[in-house]
Amino acid sequence: MASQVSHFEHKGVKVEKLGPPDRAAFAKELQDVMRAVLQLAIHYDLRQELTKSVDVHYRQIVREGWVGPLPEDSGQQ
């Protein structure tokens, strides 16, 4: 993940060596992190707490206008 962030931030010689950042590769790295987080939540039986935390923060970023509501949430705000 840190390598991808450095590449996107044009730190060091990453862009010179590797060319422009690969958005698909970075998205894959993010997906891997999310998968690991979910595995930890399942392992430590934190699904309820994680669901609540994600829901609270999702609603906050919708209110702040960073993202639009999901279709099933468009009537709730």
Phi and psi in radians as a Rosetta constraint file:
Dihedral C 1 N 2 CA 2 C 2 CIRCULARHARMONIC -1.050 0.35
Dihedral N 2 CA 2 C 2 N 3 CIRCULARHARMONIC -0.644 0.35
Dihedral C 2 N 3 CA 3 C 3 CIRCULARHARMONIC -1.116 0.35
Dihedral N 3 CA 3 C 3 N 4 CIRCULARHARMONIC -0.743 0.35
Dihedral C 3 N 4 CA 4 C 4 CIRCULARHARMONIC -1.128 0.35
Dihedral N 4 CA 4 C 4 N 5 CIRCULARHARMONIC -0.741 0.35
Dihedral C 4 N 5 CA 5 C 5 CIRCULARHARMONIC -1.072 0.35
Dihedral N 5 CA 5 C 5 N 6 CIRCULARHARMONIC -0.801 0.35
Dihedral C 5 N 6 CA 6 C 6 CIRCULARHARMONIC -1.035 0.35
Dihedral N 6 CA 6 C 6 N 7 CIRCULARHARMONIC -0.728 0.35
Dihedral C 6 N 7 CA 7 C 7 CIRCULARHARMONIC -1.106 0.35
Dihedral N 7 CA 7 C 7 N 8 CIRCULARHARMONIC -0.794 0.35
Dihedral C 7 N 8 CA 8 C 8 CIRCULARHARMONIC -1.171 0.35
Dihedral N 8 CA 8 C 8 N 9 CIRCULARHARMONIC -0.508 0.35
Dihedral C 8 N 9 CA 9 C 9 CIRCULARHARMONIC -1.529 0.35
Dihedral N 9 CA 9 C 9 N 10 CIRCULARHARMONIC 0.030 0.35
Dihedral C 9 N 10 CA 10 C 10 CIRCULARHARMONIC 1.000 0.35
Dihedral N 10 CA 10 C 10 N 11 CIRCULARHARMONIC 0.712 0.35
Dihedral C 10 N 11 CA 11 C 11 CIRCULARHARMONIC -1.535 0.35
Dihedral N 11 CA 11 C 11 N 12 CIRCULARHARMONIC 2.514 0.35
Dihedral C 11 N 12 CA 12 C 12 CIRCULARHARMONIC 1.136 0.35
Dihedral N 12 CA 12 C 12 N 13 CIRCULARHARMONIC -2.531 0.35
Dihedral C 12 N 13 CA 13 C 13 CIRCULARHARMONIC -1.897 0.35
Dihedral N 13 CA 13 C 13 N 14 CIRCULARHARMONIC 0.315 0.35
Dihedral C 13 N 14 CA 14 C 14 CIRCULARHARMONIC -0.982 0.35
Dihedral N 14 CA 14 C 14 N 15 CIRCULARHARMONIC -0.848 0.35
Dihedral C 14 N 15 CA 15 C 15 CIRCULARHARMONIC -1.154 0.35
Dihedral N 15 CA 15 C 15 N 16 CIRCULARHARMONIC -0.700 0.35
Dihedral C 15 N 16 CA 16 C 16 CIRCULARHARMONIC -1.088 0.35
Dihedral N 16 CA 16 C 16 N 17 CIRCULARHARMONIC -0.755 0.35
Dihedral C 16 N 17 CA 17 C 17 CIRCULARHARMONIC -1.353 0.35
Dihedral N 17 CA 17 C 17 N 18 CIRCULARHARMONIC -0.737 0.35
Dihedral C 17 N 18 CA 18 C 18 CIRCULARHARMONIC -1.891 0.35
Dihedral N 18 CA 18 C 18 N 19 CIRCULARHARMONIC -0.126 0.35
Dihedral C 18 N 19 CA 19 C 19 CIRCULARHARMONIC 1.460 0.35
Dihedral N 19 CA 19 C 19 N 20 CIRCULARHARMONIC -2.916 0.35
Dihedral C 19 N 20 CA 20 C 20 CIRCULARHARMONIC -1.085 0.35
Dihedral N 20 CA 20 C 20 N 21 CIRCULARHARMONIC 2.657 0.35
Dihedral C 20 N 21 CA 21 C 21 CIRCULARHARMONIC -1.037 0.35
Dihedral N 21 CA 21 C 21 N 22 CIRCULARHARMONIC 2.548 0.35
Dihedral C 21 N 22 CA 22 C 22 CIRCULARHARMONIC -1.694 0.35
Dihedral N 22 CA 22 C 22 N 23 CIRCULARHARMONIC 1.871 0.35
Dihedral C 22 N 23 CA 23 C 23 CIRCULARHARMONIC -1.090 0.35
Dihedral N 23 CA 23 C 23 N 24 CIRCULARHARMONIC -0.668 0.35
Dihedral C 23 N 24 CA 24 C 24 CIRCULARHARMONIC -1.159 0.35
Dihedral N 24 CA 24 C 24 N 25 CIRCULARHARMONIC -0.687 0.35
Dihedral C 24 N 25 CA 25 C 25 CIRCULARHARMONIC -1.145 0.35
Dihedral N 25 CA 25 C 25 N 26 CIRCULARHARMONIC -0.695 0.35
Dihedral C 25 N 26 CA 26 C 26 CIRCULARHARMONIC -1.159 0.35
Dihedral N 26 CA 26 C 26 N 27 CIRCULARHARMONIC -0.742 0.35
Dihedral C 26 N 27 CA 27 C 27 CIRCULARHARMONIC -1.046 0.35
Dihedral N 27 CA 27 C 27 N 28 CIRCULARHARMONIC -0.686 0.35
Dihedral C 27 N 28 CA 28 C 28 CIRCULARHARMONIC -1.106 0.35
Dihedral N 28 CA 28 C 28 N 29 CIRCULARHARMONIC -0.731 0.35
Dihedral C 28 N 29 CA 29 C 29 CIRCULARHARMONIC -1.050 0.35
Dihedral N 29 CA 29 C 29 N 30 CIRCULARHARMONIC -0.767 0.35
Dihedral C 29 N 30 CA 30 C 30 CIRCULARHARMONIC -1.099 0.35
Dihedral N 30 CA 30 C 30 N 31 CIRCULARHARMONIC -0.718 0.35
Dihedral C 30 N 31 CA 31 C 31 CIRCULARHARMONIC -1.086 0.35
Dihedral N 31 CA 31 C 31 N 32 CIRCULARHARMONIC -0.706 0.35
Dihedral C 31 N 32 CA 32 C 32 CIRCULARHARMONIC -1.076 0.35
Dihedral N 32 CA 32 C 32 N 33 CIRCULARHARMONIC -0.705 0.35
Dihedral C 32 N 33 CA 33 C 33 CIRCULARHARMONIC -1.126 0.35
Dihedral N 33 CA 33 C 33 N 34 CIRCULARHARMONIC -0.790 0.35
Dihedral C 33 N 34 CA 34 C 34 CIRCULARHARMONIC -1.079 0.35
Dihedral N 34 CA 34 C 34 N 35 CIRCULARHARMONIC -0.696 0.35
Dihedral C 34 N 35 CA 35 C 35 CIRCULARHARMONIC -1.098 0.35
Dihedral N 35 CA 35 C 35 N 36 CIRCULARHARMONIC -0.733 0.35
Dihedral C 35 N 36 CA 36 C 36 CIRCULARHARMONIC -1.116 0.35
Dihedral N 36 CA 36 C 36 N 37 CIRCULARHARMONIC -0.708 0.35
Dihedral C 36 N 37 CA 37 C 37 CIRCULARHARMONIC -1.069 0.35
Dihedral N 37 CA 37 C 37 N 38 CIRCULARHARMONIC -0.780 0.35
Dihedral C 37 N 38 CA 38 C 38 CIRCULARHARMONIC -1.121 0.35
Dihedral N 38 CA 38 C 38 N 39 CIRCULARHARMONIC -0.682 0.35
Dihedral C 38 N 39 CA 39 C 39 CIRCULARHARMONIC -1.100 0.35
Dihedral N 39 CA 39 C 39 N 40 CIRCULARHARMONIC -0.695 0.35
Dihedral C 39 N 40 CA 40 C 40 CIRCULARHARMONIC -1.132 0.35
Dihedral N 40 CA 40 C 40 N 41 CIRCULARHARMONIC -0.746 0.35
Dihedral C 40 N 41 CA 41 C 41 CIRCULARHARMONIC -1.066 0.35
Dihedral N 41 CA 41 C 41 N 42 CIRCULARHARMONIC -0.716 0.35
Dihedral C 41 N 42 CA 42 C 42 CIRCULARHARMONIC -1.177 0.35
Dihedral N 42 CA 42 C 42 N 43 CIRCULARHARMONIC -0.814 0.35
Dihedral C 42 N 43 CA 43 C 43 CIRCULARHARMONIC -1.018 0.35
Dihedral N 43 CA 43 C 43 N 44 CIRCULARHARMONIC -0.736 0.35
Dihedral C 43 N 44 CA 44 C 44 CIRCULARHARMONIC -1.686 0.35
Dihedral N 44 CA 44 C 44 N 45 CIRCULARHARMONIC 0.244 0.35
Dihedral C 44 N 45 CA 45 C 45 CIRCULARHARMONIC 0.911 0.35
Dihedral N 45 CA 45 C 45 N 46 CIRCULARHARMONIC 0.880 0.35
Dihedral C 45 N 46 CA 46 C 46 CIRCULARHARMONIC -1.971 0.35
Dihedral N 46 CA 46 C 46 N 47 CIRCULARHARMONIC 0.375 0.35
Dihedral C 46 N 47 CA 47 C 47 CIRCULARHARMONIC -1.034 0.35
Dihedral N 47 CA 47 C 47 N 48 CIRCULARHARMONIC -0.790 0.35
Dihedral C 47 N 48 CA 48 C 48 CIRCULARHARMONIC -1.083 0.35
Dihedral N 48 CA 48 C 48 N 49 CIRCULARHARMONIC -0.825 0.35
Dihedral C 48 N 49 CA 49 C 49 CIRCULARHARMONIC -1.117 0.35
Dihedral N 49 CA 49 C 49 N 50 CIRCULARHARMONIC -0.724 0.35
Dihedral C 49 N 50 CA 50 C 50 CIRCULARHARMONIC -1.152 0.35
Dihedral N 50 CA 50 C 50 N 51 CIRCULARHARMONIC -0.753 0.35
Dihedral C 50 N 51 CA 51 C 51 CIRCULARHARMONIC -1.026 0.35
Dihedral N 51 CA 51 C 51 N 52 CIRCULARHARMONIC -0.806 0.35
Dihedral C 51 N 52 CA 52 C 52 CIRCULARHARMONIC -1.096 0.35
Dihedral N 52 CA 52 C 52 N 53 CIRCULARHARMONIC -0.790 0.35
Dihedral C 52 N 53 CA 53 C 53 CIRCULARHARMONIC -1.091 0.35
Dihedral N 53 CA 53 C 53 N 54 CIRCULARHARMONIC -0.795 0.35
Dihedral C 53 N 54 CA 54 C 54 CIRCULARHARMONIC -1.102 0.35
Dihedral N 54 CA 54 C 54 N 55 CIRCULARHARMONIC -0.744 0.35
Dihedral C 54 N 55 CA 55 C 55 CIRCULARHARMONIC -1.066 0.35
Dihedral N 55 CA 55 C 55 N 56 CIRCULARHARMONIC -0.791 0.35
Dihedral C 55 N 56 CA 56 C 56 CIRCULARHARMONIC -1.059 0.35
Dihedral N 56 CA 56 C 56 N 57 CIRCULARHARMONIC -0.816 0.35
Dihedral C 56 N 57 CA 57 C 57 CIRCULARHARMONIC -1.248 0.35
Dihedral N 57 CA 57 C 57 N 58 CIRCULARHARMONIC -0.612 0.35
Dihedral C 57 N 58 CA 58 C 58 CIRCULARHARMONIC -1.053 0.35
Dihedral N 58 CA 58 C 58 N 59 CIRCULARHARMONIC -0.852 0.35
Dihedral C 58 N 59 CA 59 C 59 CIRCULARHARMONIC -1.087 0.35
Dihedral N 59 CA 59 C 59 N 60 CIRCULARHARMONIC -0.613 0.35
Dihedral C 59 N 60 CA 60 C 60 CIRCULARHARMONIC -1.129 0.35
Dihedral N 60 CA 60 C 60 N 61 CIRCULARHARMONIC -0.811 0.35
Dihedral C 60 N 61 CA 61 C 61 CIRCULARHARMONIC -1.238 0.35
Dihedral N 61 CA 61 C 61 N 62 CIRCULARHARMONIC -0.457 0.35
Dihedral C 61 N 62 CA 62 C 62 CIRCULARHARMONIC -1.165 0.35
Dihedral N 62 CA 62 C 62 N 63 CIRCULARHARMONIC -0.825 0.35
Dihedral C 62 N 63 CA 63 C 63 CIRCULARHARMONIC -1.028 0.35
Dihedral N 63 CA 63 C 63 N 64 CIRCULARHARMONIC -0.665 0.35
Dihedral C 63 N 64 CA 64 C 64 CIRCULARHARMONIC -1.376 0.35
Dihedral N 64 CA 64 C 64 N 65 CIRCULARHARMONIC -0.104 0.35
Dihedral C 64 N 65 CA 65 C 65 CIRCULARHARMONIC 1.470 0.35
Dihedral N 65 CA 65 C 65 N 66 CIRCULARHARMONIC 0.193 0.35
Dihedral C 65 N 66 CA 66 C 66 CIRCULARHARMONIC -1.216 0.35
Dihedral N 66 CA 66 C 66 N 67 CIRCULARHARMONIC -0.610 0.35
Dihedral C 66 N 67 CA 67 C 67 CIRCULARHARMONIC -2.440 0.35
Dihedral N 67 CA 67 C 67 N 68 CIRCULARHARMONIC 2.781 0.35
Dihedral C 67 N 68 CA 68 C 68 CIRCULARHARMONIC -1.509 0.35
Dihedral N 68 CA 68 C 68 N 69 CIRCULARHARMONIC 2.812 0.35
Dihedral C 68 N 69 CA 69 C 69 CIRCULARHARMONIC -1.213 0.35
Dihedral N 69 CA 69 C 69 N 70 CIRCULARHARMONIC 2.625 0.35
Dihedral C 69 N 70 CA 70 C 70 CIRCULARHARMONIC -1.130 0.35
Dihedral N 70 CA 70 C 70 N 71 CIRCULARHARMONIC 2.642 0.35
Dihedral C 70 N 71 CA 71 C 71 CIRCULARHARMONIC -0.889 0.35
Dihedral N 71 CA 71 C 71 N 72 CIRCULARHARMONIC -0.716 0.35
Dihedral C 71 N 72 CA 72 C 72 CIRCULARHARMONIC -1.266 0.35
Dihedral N 72 CA 72 C 72 N 73 CIRCULARHARMONIC -0.243 0.35
Dihedral C 72 N 73 CA 73 C 73 CIRCULARHARMONIC -1.806 0.35
Dihedral N 73 CA 73 C 73 N 74 CIRCULARHARMONIC -0.055 0.35
Dihedral C 73 N 74 CA 74 C 74 CIRCULARHARMONIC -1.082 0.35
Dihedral N 74 CA 74 C 74 N 75 CIRCULARHARMONIC -0.434 0.35
Dihedral C 74 N 75 CA 75 C 75 CIRCULARHARMONIC -1.554 0.35
Dihedral N 75 CA 75 C 75 N 76 CIRCULARHARMONIC -0.151 0.35
Dihedral C 75 N 76 CA 76 C 76 CIRCULARHARMONIC -1.917 0.35
Dihedral N 76 CA 76 C 76 N 77 CIRCULARHARMONIC 2.098 0.35
